[in-house]
Amino acid sequence: MKTPYIFDIKRASTSDGPGIRTAVFLKGCNLNCYWCHNPESKKANPEMAFYREKCIGCQSCRHLFEKEENKECLSCGRCADICPAEAIKLYGKEYSADEIFEVIVRDKDFFMATGGGVTFSGGECMLYPDFLAAVLKKCKESGIHTAIDTAGSVPYSSFEQVLPFADLFLFDIKALDPELHKRGTGIDNCLILNNLEKLISAGKRILVRVPVIPGFNDGEELLKIKSFLEEKGLPYELLEYHEYGIGKGEALRDFVKKRRLESE
């Protein structure tokens, strides 16, 4: 089983499906959306980030970087552990299926009371169907509602692995025009739309989520998407664009700069 790195776990989430949920975010994505609000999710491996506005100049990390045995950064997270201001952050921790289930099940009472559950997201969580199926199966056996947030650009065989254990798919549609989709994400949407049709045919519950990106899909394309989804009888929600990803992208780049400068 390919085990992913997890870069965030949000307990008590109310924006990742119905009710109160635990949202689990996996690293690694096969799209390259230029507006991505989780740039720390794109690479599958652990990454370090430096939030310079939090830095108090204590030099704790510099003393660590200067040691000869630490000249090459392995994204081990030791510098994040010793940073008193939490200016350095490690994105990416490995969990087994049992370990992540133990985190999820802690909030089962809240799930039961609100119609909530667990949502797996990313990155692209569907890049890890074996891992997902293993955790989702445990959740279903425990009576926990399960949701998968996906951009849909994986072989349908990956969906088939998780279908028995997924109650809801939060399925992204960014554009209908394949060339526009490719300009925005790096790939066309043929596989994505084919997978959507297959999920509909499989009778799965689907909520389509459409990120509304200024200058990309907020005009005629958005009207086409809405018309397409209404014809399919699919419920959908529009997601407002925000710039949260800009600061995180800068922090990822700033760590590389900081590490280079303080290791010299």
Stockholm file with secondary structure:
# STOCKHOLM 1.0

chainA/1-264         MKTPYIFDIKRASTSDGPGIRTAVFLKGCNLNCYWCHNPESKKANPEMAFYREKCIGCQSCRHLFEKEENKECLSCGRCADICPAEAIKLYGKEYSADEIFEVIVRDKDFFMATGGGVTFSGGECMLYPDFLAAVLKKCKESGIHTAIDTAGSVPYSSFEQVLPFADLFLFDIKALDPELHKRGTGIDNCLILNNLEKLISAGKRILVRVPVIPGFNDGEELLKIKSFLEEKGLPYELLEYHEYGIGKGEALRDFVKKRRLESE
#=GR chainA/1-264 SS CCCCEEEEEEEEESSSSSSSEEEEEESCCSCCCTTCSCGGGSSSSCEEEECGGGCCCCCHHHHHHHSGGGSSCCCCCHHHHHCTTCCEEEECEECCHHHHHHHHHTTHHHHHHHTCEEEEESSCGGGCHHHHHHHHHHHHHTTCEEEEEECCCSCHHHHHHHGGGCSEEEEECCCSSHHHHHHHHSSCSHHHHHHHHHHHHTTCCEEEEEEECTTTTSSHHHHHHHHHHHHHTCCEEEEECCCHHHHHHHHHHHHHHHHHHHHC
#=GC SS_cons         CCCCEEEEEEEEESSSSSSSEEEEEESCCSCCCTTCSCGGGSSSSCEEEECGGGCCCCCHHHHHHHSGGGSSCCCCCHHHHHCTTCCEEEECEECCHHHHHHHHHTTHHHHHHHTCEEEEESSCGGGCHHHHHHHHHHHHHTTCEEEEEECCCSCHHHHHHHGGGCSEEEEECCCSSHHHHHHHHSSCSHHHHHHHHHHHHTTCCEEEEEEECTTTTSSHHHHHHHHHHHHHTCCEEEEECCCHHHHHHHHHHHHHHHHHHHHC
//
